[in-house]
Amino acid sequence: MQAAGFQSIQGIKLHVVRRGDAHSHAPPLLWLHGFPDLGSIWQRVIDHLPQDRLSILPDQRGYHPSDKPPRVKDYAPEILLEDIRQLIHTNSPSGKVVLVGHDWGGVIGCWFAACFPQHVHRLILINAVHPAALQTALIQSPGQRAASAYMTALKSGALEAMWQADPASNPFKIWFQEAQADGRMGAEEAALYEAAWSDPDRWRAAIDWYRASPFELNPGPDLSAWMTSPSWTIQTPTHLIWGEADPVFTLESRDAMAGYFANLTCTALKHVGHNPVRDAPVSVAHAIHRFLTQGNHHD
């Protein structure tokens, strides 16, 4: 079963697809996409999983066709966390989910699991880094600072101005043309992405996630105040799926995560880049299925 519609979350409308068995007693899967993807990217993974539980696929705030609030502060971490909490309240009778996140979705998913462990049955991360580990890597690792340099260009607004002045320079045509050419992105999905990212205000909204974030790209030697919380350790069983050819998050950042989890396991995907969801969906599905079926019959 699959149904799509809009849900009222914090006074805005989020587009949400619900797929699978809505009557299952198993905790639903809540799938959080990253930048610059849409909730539909998860369909390629779900296609290779049993349909015996509910999957919840939101297009997160700012992303097509969900609402795109106009202020930078509308994308602050505490707002994004509350979106997740209300999505769980609306879609999970038990108040718990298996939280799955890639890229930004995984970063904010980690943040949520640290702050609201009572709502997270299990946590699955796909090329995403714990926020405190990421900031630590930005302080200690020149490699991660270099890999994250693109964030400065995004936050400055220069790229948005360029895209608006010259629509042909829209990154959609660059970032996704290879996926279209080799068949990893079909015609229907390509049309959806092109419609989504032909709107300059969508770029503004998605980039406001970066502008509102507390990450310091040129930090001093001391930890930022937001990192001093005593609650960063995640007790929830967590599985990390990692494409080892990732140019966005370095191995140093991945390895820095170990100290922030009480129960962390990992599946490494050799020769896979930053987006295993698109590039290796079968491998991602198999890793998720193993994690959810091993060691706990309640999953």
C-alpha positions in Angstrom: 0.0 0.0 0.0 1.2 3.5 -0.8 -0.4 6.8 -0.1 0.9 10.4 -0.6 -0.4 13.6 0.9 0.5 16.6 3.1 0.7 16.6 6.8 0.6 19.7 9.0 3.9 19.9 11.0 4.7 23.0 13.0 2.3 25.1 11.0 3.7 24.2 7.6 2.7 21.4 5.2 5.2 18.6 4.6 4.7 16.2 1.7 4.7 12.7 3.1 4.5 9.3 1.4 3.4 6.3 3.5 4.3 2.9 2.1 3.9 -0.6 3.4 1.9 -2.2 6.2 0.3 0.5 8.2 -1.1 -2.1 10.6 2.2 -3.7 11.5 3.2 -3.8 15.1 6.9 -3.3 14.1 8.2 0.3 14.6 7.8 2.2 11.3 10.8 3.3 9.3 11.2 7.1 9.0 13.5 7.9 6.1 15.2 11.3 6.1 16.8 12.4 2.8 19.8 14.7 2.4 20.8 17.5 0.1 20.0 17.8 -2.7 17.7 14.8 -2.8 14.0 14.3 -2.3 12.1 11.8 -0.3 11.5 9.7 -3.4 15.1 8.6 -3.5 14.3 6.0 -0.8 11.9 4.1 -3.0 14.8 2.4 -4.7 16.0 1.0 -1.4 12.5 0.1 -0.1 11.8 -1.8 -3.3 14.4 -4.4 -2.0 13.0 -4.7 1.5 10.0 -6.7 2.9 6.9 -4.6 2.9 5.9 -5.9 6.4 6.1 -2.5 8.2 5.2 1.1 7.5 7.7 3.4 5.8 7.3 7.2 6.2 9.0 9.2 3.5 8.8 13.0 4.0 10.1 15.7 1.7 11.8 17.7 4.4 11.0 21.4 5.0 12.2 23.5 2.0 12.2 20.6 -0.4 9.8 20.1 -3.2 6.8 20.0 -2.8 6.8 20.7 0.9 6.5 24.2 2.2 9.6 26.4 2.1 9.5 29.0 4.9 11.2 32.2 4.1 13.5 32.9 7.1 16.9 31.3 7.8 15.9 30.7 11.4 13.1 28.4 10.1 15.8 25.8 9.4 17.6 25.9 12.7 18.4 22.5 14.2 15.8 22.8 16.9 13.1 23.4 14.3 14.3 20.4 12.2 14.3 18.2 15.3 10.7 19.2 16.1 9.7 18.3 12.6 11.0 14.8 13.2 9.2 14.6 16.6 5.9 15.6 15.2 6.2 13.3 12.2 6.7 10.5 14.6 3.8 11.6 16.7 1.6 11.8 13.6 2.6 8.5 12.0 3.7 6.1 14.8 1.1 5.0 17.3 3.9 3.6 19.6 5.8 6.9 19.4 8.9 5.0 18.2 10.5 4.6 14.8 13.5 3.2 13.1 15.2 6.4 12.0 17.1 6.2 8.7 19.1 9.1 7.4 21.5 10.0 4.6 23.7 13.1 4.5 21.9 16.0 6.2 19.1 13.6 7.1 21.5 11.4 9.0 23.2 14.3 10.7 19.9 15.7 12.0 18.8 12.1 12.7 21.8 11.6 15.0 21.0 14.9 16.7 17.5 13.7 17.2 18.5 10.3 18.6 20.8 12.1 21.1 18.1 14.5 22.3 15.0 12.2 22.0 16.2 8.6 22.5 12.7 7.6 23.7 11.4 7.9 20.1 14.2 6.0 18.3 14.0 2.2 18.3 17.0 1.9 16.1 19.2 4.3 14.1 20.5 3.7 10.6 23.0 6.2 9.1 24.1 6.3 5.5 27.2 8.4 4.8 26.3 10.8 7.6 28.3 11.9 10.6 27.3 12.5 14.2 27.2 16.4 14.5 29.6 16.6 17.4 32.0 14.3 15.6 31.8 16.4 12.4 32.6 19.6 14.3 35.5 17.8 16.0 36.8 16.8 12.6 36.4 20.3 11.3 38.6 21.4 14.2 41.2 18.7 14.0 41.3 17.5 10.4 42.5 19.6 7.5 41.1 17.0 5.2 37.5 17.5 6.5 37.9 21.2 6.4 38.9 21.0 2.7 36.1 18.5 2.0 33.6 20.9 3.6 34.8 24.0 1.8 31.8 23.9 -0.5 29.6 24.9 2.4 31.1 28.3 2.5 30.2 28.9 -1.2 26.7 27.6 -0.6 26.1 29.8 2.5 27.5 32.9 0.8 24.6 33.2 -1.7 27.0 33.5 -4.7 26.0 30.2 -6.2 22.3 31.1 -6.0 22.9 34.4 -7.7 24.8 32.7 -10.4 22.0 30.1 -11.0 19.4 32.8 -11.1 21.4 34.9 -13.6 22.2 31.9 -15.8 19.6 29.0 -15.5 21.9 26.8 -17.7 24.3 26.7 -14.7 21.7 25.0 -12.5 23.6 22.3 -10.6 20.8 19.9 -11.4 22.1 19.6 -14.9 25.6 18.9 -13.6 24.9 16.7 -10.5 22.4 14.4 -12.0 23.3 14.2 -15.7 25.7 11.3 -15.0 23.0 9.4 -13.0 20.6 9.9 -15.9 23.2 8.9 -18.5 24.1 5.5 -16.9 20.5 4.6 -15.8 20.7 5.2 -12.1 18.0 7.9 -12.5 15.0 7.1 -14.6 13.1 9.6 -16.8 10.3 10.0 -14.2 12.6 10.7 -11.3 14.7 13.0 -13.5 11.6 15.0 -14.4 10.7 15.3 -10.7 14.1 16.5 -9.8 14.3 19.0 -12.6 10.9 20.4 -11.6 12.0 20.7 -8.0 15.3 22.4 -8.7 14.3 24.7 -11.4 12.8 26.9 -8.7 15.6 29.2 -7.3 13.6 29.6 -4.1 14.0 25.9 -3.5 17.8 26.3 -3.6 17.5 29.1 -1.1 15.4 27.0 1.2 17.7 24.0 1.0 20.8 26.1 1.5 19.2 27.7 4.5 19.8 24.4 6.3 23.5 25.2 6.0 23.1 28.9 6.9 21.1 28.0 10.1 23.5 25.2 11.2 26.0 25.9 14.0 28.9 24.2 12.3 32.0 26.3 12.2 34.1 25.7 9.1 37.1 27.7 10.4 36.9 27.1 14.1 39.5 27.8 16.8 41.0 25.0 18.9 38.1 25.0 21.4 34.8 23.2 21.2 31.8 25.4 20.3 29.3 26.0 23.1 26.6 23.9 21.4 28.9 20.8 21.6 29.3 20.9 25.3 26.0 19.1 26.0 26.4 16.0 28.1 23.8 14.1 26.1 25.7 13.6 22.8 26.3 9.8 23.4 23.7 7.8 21.6 22.6 4.6 23.4 20.3 3.4 20.6 21.6 0.5 18.6 23.0 2.2 15.4 24.2 0.9 12.1 26.4 3.0 9.8 26.4 2.2 6.1 29.4 3.9 4.5 30.5 4.4 0.9 34.2 4.4 1.3 34.8 6.7 -1.8 32.9 9.6 -0.2 34.4 13.0 -1.0 32.1 14.9 1.4 32.8 13.1 4.7 36.3 11.9 5.3 37.4 8.6 6.9 38.7 10.7 9.9 35.2 12.1 10.4 33.7 8.6 10.2 36.3 7.2 12.7 35.6 10.2 15.0 32.1 8.9 15.5 33.0 5.8 17.5 33.2 7.7 20.8 29.6 9.0 20.5 27.8 5.7 20.3 27.3 3.0 22.9 26.4 0.4 20.2 27.6 1.1 16.7 28.1 -1.4 13.9 29.2 -0.6 10.3 28.8 -1.9 6.8 31.5 -0.6 4.4 30.8 -0.3 0.7 34.0 -0.3 -1.3 34.1 1.8 -4.5 30.8 3.6 -3.5 30.7 7.3 -3.1 28.7 9.7 -0.9 25.3 8.5 -2.0 24.9 4.7 -1.7 21.2 5.2 -1.7 21.3 6.1 -5.4 24.5 4.2 -6.4 24.1 0.9 -4.4 20.5 0.6 -3.3 20.5 -3.2 -3.2 23.6 -3.2 -0.9 21.9 -0.6 1.3 18.7 -2.6 1.5 20.6 -5.8 2.4 22.5 -4.0 5.2 19.3 -2.5 6.6 17.5 -5.9 6.5 20.4 -7.6 8.3 20.5 -5.0 11.0 16.8 -5.1 11.6 16.6 -8.9 11.7 19.7 -9.9 13.7 19.6 -10.2 17.5 16.2 -8.8 18.3 13.0 -10.6 17.4 11.0 -7.4 18.2 12.4 -5.8 15.1 
